Amino acid sequence: MSLHQKRVTGLDTIKRYAYEFWLFGLQQAWACLFAGILLFFILLTQVWYPFESLYRYDFLFVVALLTQFLLLGFRLETPGEALVIVVFHLVATAMEIFKTSPGINSWHYPGNAVLAIGNVPLFAGFMYSAVGSYIARIWRIFEFRFSSYPPLWGTVLLALLVYVNFFSHHYVYDIRWWLVAFSLLLFSRVWIAFRIADEYRRMPLVLGFFLVALFIWIAENLATYARVWIYPSQTGEWAMVGWQKVVAWYLLMLISFVLVSLVNRPRLLAN
């Protein structure tokens, strides 16, 4: 092969990878449609909110509900995926009610709402639904395939233990690091393949989990900056949410991933 041919081949390779990287970003953004719309209105209503007769949280609830109906109406989510997202919404709302109760006060919602249960506006559950929506949509968009996927009972057990620990660690020993170790034991050998354009690319599934948790943590910082909810350390003035919350989001995201896997059953990589 001549030097000119090598240069042409190398340039073609760079162009192909640049195109895939661009397409990867567009597909990720498309999968984040629900979360992106929600975050846009969260930030917008922090700087400009003209409806005096409608509380901000209630307006955000209406926006989230309409967005969910539109996703279903335009078949961007399947009814089965929507059902899983609703389940995640309910279990997350139950956790929110507990976490914001006077005896726990892990965080709180500083605004008022008519559509609320206890100290929790119903809108709050949609922030968790956004995670489920993203996972369900990206699963189909990238046509996920897995290698060495763990048995169903193991993943369901992990999700149940994670959920219970979010409550129990306030009273007994916090086992979150044991749960992280359990998740690594289950998924450390799993590779996820995702299709970009016409080719499949692969990465360790655990790395994908961590990246999703990291981006949720970034979104959380934006949401707390917009004072949708705040932690005790942010009562006076805003401060960045601590890095330890990435672990909490990693574990909570696992619950959503397992729930979605019950509908979009993992397909194995061809040998």
C-alpha positions in Angstrom: 0.0 0.0 0.0 1.4 3.4 -1.0 1.8 6.3 1.4 -1.1 8.1 -0.3 -3.4 5.1 0.1 -2.5 4.9 3.8 -3.3 8.5 4.2 -6.6 8.1 2.5 -7.5 5.0 4.5 -6.5 6.8 7.7 -8.6 9.8 6.8 -11.6 7.6 6.0 -11.2 5.9 9.4 -11.2 9.2 11.2 -14.2 10.4 9.3 -16.1 7.2 10.1 -15.3 7.4 13.8 -16.2 11.1 13.9 -19.5 10.4 12.2 -20.3 7.6 14.7 -19.4 9.8 17.6 -21.7 12.5 16.3 -24.5 10.0 15.7 -23.9 8.5 19.1 -24.5 11.9 20.7 -27.6 12.6 18.7 -29.1 9.2 19.6 -28.3 9.8 23.3 -30.0 13.2 23.1 -33.0 11.6 21.5 -33.2 8.9 24.2 -33.0 11.7 26.8 -36.1 13.5 25.3 -38.3 13.2 28.4 -35.4 14.1 30.8 -34.3 16.9 28.5 -37.8 18.5 28.4 -38.2 18.1 32.1 -34.8 19.7 32.9 -35.5 22.5 30.4 -38.7 23.5 32.2 -37.0 23.1 35.6 -34.4 25.6 34.7 -36.8 27.9 32.8 -39.2 28.2 35.7 -36.4 29.1 38.1 -35.7 32.3 36.1 -39.1 33.0 34.6 -42.5 31.8 35.9 -45.5 33.9 35.0 -48.4 31.8 36.4 -49.3 33.3 39.8 -52.4 31.1 40.3 -50.6 27.8 39.6 -47.8 26.5 41.8 -44.5 25.8 40.0 -44.5 22.1 41.0 -48.0 21.6 39.8 -47.1 23.2 36.4 -44.1 20.9 36.1 -46.3 17.9 36.9 -48.6 18.9 34.0 -45.6 19.3 31.7 -44.3 15.9 32.7 -47.7 14.2 32.3 -48.3 15.7 28.9 -44.8 14.8 27.8 -45.4 11.2 28.8 -48.7 11.0 26.9 -47.0 12.5 23.8 -44.2 9.8 24.0 -46.9 7.2 24.1 -49.0 8.9 21.4 -46.1 9.1 19.0 -45.0 5.6 19.9 -41.7 6.7 21.2 -42.4 4.5 24.2 -44.3 1.2 24.2 -47.2 0.6 26.7 -45.1 -2.1 28.4 -42.2 0.4 28.9 -44.6 3.0 30.2 -46.0 0.6 32.7 -42.5 -0.1 34.0 -41.9 3.6 34.2 -45.1 4.1 36.2 -44.0 1.3 38.6 -40.6 3.1 39.1 -42.5 6.3 39.6 -44.6 4.8 42.4 -41.7 3.1 44.2 -39.6 6.3 43.9 -42.5 8.4 45.2 -42.8 6.1 48.3 -39.1 6.6 48.9 -39.4 10.3 48.5 -42.2 10.4 51.1 -40.0 8.6 53.6 -36.8 10.6 52.8 -38.5 13.9 53.3 -40.4 13.0 56.4 -39.6 15.0 59.6 -37.7 12.2 61.2 -35.4 11.7 58.2 -35.2 15.0 56.3 -32.6 13.8 53.8 -33.8 16.6 51.5 -36.9 18.7 51.1 -39.0 20.6 48.5 -39.0 24.3 49.3 -42.0 25.3 47.2 -45.8 24.7 47.6 -47.9 22.3 45.6 -51.6 21.2 45.5 -50.7 18.0 43.8 -48.6 16.5 46.6 -48.5 13.7 49.1 -47.1 14.8 52.4 -44.0 16.9 51.7 -43.6 15.5 48.2 -45.0 17.1 45.1 -46.3 14.5 42.7 -44.0 16.0 40.1 -41.0 14.5 42.0 -41.8 10.9 40.8 -41.4 12.0 37.2 -37.7 12.9 37.8 -37.2 9.2 38.4 -39.5 8.3 35.5 -37.1 10.3 33.3 -34.3 7.8 34.2 -36.6 4.9 33.3 -37.7 6.5 30.1 -34.0 7.1 29.0 -33.0 3.5 29.7 -36.1 2.1 27.9 -35.6 4.3 24.9 -31.8 3.9 24.6 -32.3 0.1 24.9 -34.4 0.1 21.7 -32.5 2.8 19.8 -29.1 1.1 20.2 -30.6 -2.5 20.0 -28.7 -3.7 23.0 -27.1 -7.1 23.1 -25.3 -8.6 26.1 -22.7 -11.2 26.8 -22.6 -13.3 30.0 -25.8 -11.6 31.3 -26.6 -12.8 34.9 -29.7 -14.8 35.8 -33.0 -12.9 36.3 -33.3 -13.9 40.0 -29.9 -12.3 40.7 -30.7 -9.0 39.1 -34.2 -8.8 40.8 -32.6 -9.7 44.2 -30.1 -6.9 43.7 -32.8 -4.4 42.9 -34.9 -5.4 45.9 -31.9 -5.2 48.3 -31.0 -1.7 46.9 -34.5 -0.5 47.4 -34.8 -1.8 51.0 -31.4 -0.3 51.9 -32.6 3.2 50.9 -35.0 2.9 53.9 -33.2 0.6 56.3 -29.8 2.3 56.4 -31.3 5.1 58.5 -31.9 2.5 61.3 -29.4 -0.3 60.7 -26.0 -0.9 59.0 -25.8 0.7 55.6 -24.9 -2.0 53.1 -24.6 0.2 50.0 -20.9 -0.8 49.4 -21.8 -4.4 49.7 -24.5 -3.8 47.2 -22.0 -2.1 44.9 -19.8 -5.2 45.3 -22.8 -7.5 44.6 -23.5 -5.5 41.4 -19.9 -5.9 40.3 -20.1 -9.6 41.0 -23.2 -9.9 38.8 -22.2 -7.6 36.0 -18.4 -7.4 35.9 -18.2 -10.0 33.1 -21.1 -8.5 31.1 -20.3 -6.6 27.9 -23.0 -4.5 26.3 -23.1 -4.1 22.5 -24.9 -1.2 20.9 -25.4 -0.4 17.3 -24.3 2.9 15.9 -25.1 3.3 12.2 -24.5 -0.2 10.8 -21.9 -1.5 13.2 -22.0 -2.7 16.8 -19.6 -1.3 19.4 -19.0 -2.8 22.8 -18.1 -1.6 26.3 -18.3 -3.1 29.8 -21.8 -2.8 31.2 -20.6 -1.6 34.6 -18.8 1.3 32.8 -22.1 2.2 31.2 -23.8 2.1 34.6 -21.2 4.5 36.0 -21.5 7.0 33.1 -25.3 7.1 33.4 -25.0 7.7 37.2 -22.5 10.5 36.6 -24.8 12.3 34.1 -27.7 11.9 36.5 -25.5 13.5 39.2 -24.8 16.4 36.9 -28.5 16.8 36.2 -29.1 16.7 40.0 -26.7 19.6 40.5 -28.6 21.6 37.9 -32.0 20.8 39.5 -30.8 21.7 43.1 -29.3 24.9 41.7 -32.8 25.6 40.3 -34.1 24.8 43.8 -36.5 22.1 42.8 -35.3 20.3 45.8 -32.5 21.0 48.2 -30.3 19.2 50.7 -29.8 20.5 54.2 -26.3 21.7 53.2 -27.9 23.9 50.5 -30.5 25.7 52.7 -28.5 28.9 53.0 -26.9 29.0 49.5 -26.4 26.5 46.8 -23.4 24.2 47.0 -22.4 21.4 44.7 -23.9 18.0 45.5 -21.2 15.7 46.9 -19.5 13.1 44.8 -20.9 10.3 47.1 -24.3 10.8 45.5 -22.9 9.2 42.4 -22.9 5.9 44.2 -26.5 6.5 45.3 -27.6 7.2 41.8 -25.6 4.2 40.5 -27.7 2.0 42.8 -31.0 3.7 42.1 -30.3 3.5 38.4 -29.8 -0.3 38.8 -33.4 -0.5 40.0 -34.7 1.2 36.9 -32.4 -0.9 34.6 -33.7 -4.2 36.2 -37.3 -3.0 35.8 -36.8 -2.2 32.2 -35.1 -5.5 31.6 -38.3 -7.2 32.7 -40.0 -5.8 29.5 -37.1 -5.5 27.1 -35.6 -8.9 27.9 -31.8 -8.9 27.4 -30.8 -10.4 24.1 -27.5 -12.2 24.0 -24.6 -11.5 21.6 -24.3 -14.0 18.8 -21.3 -16.3 19.1 
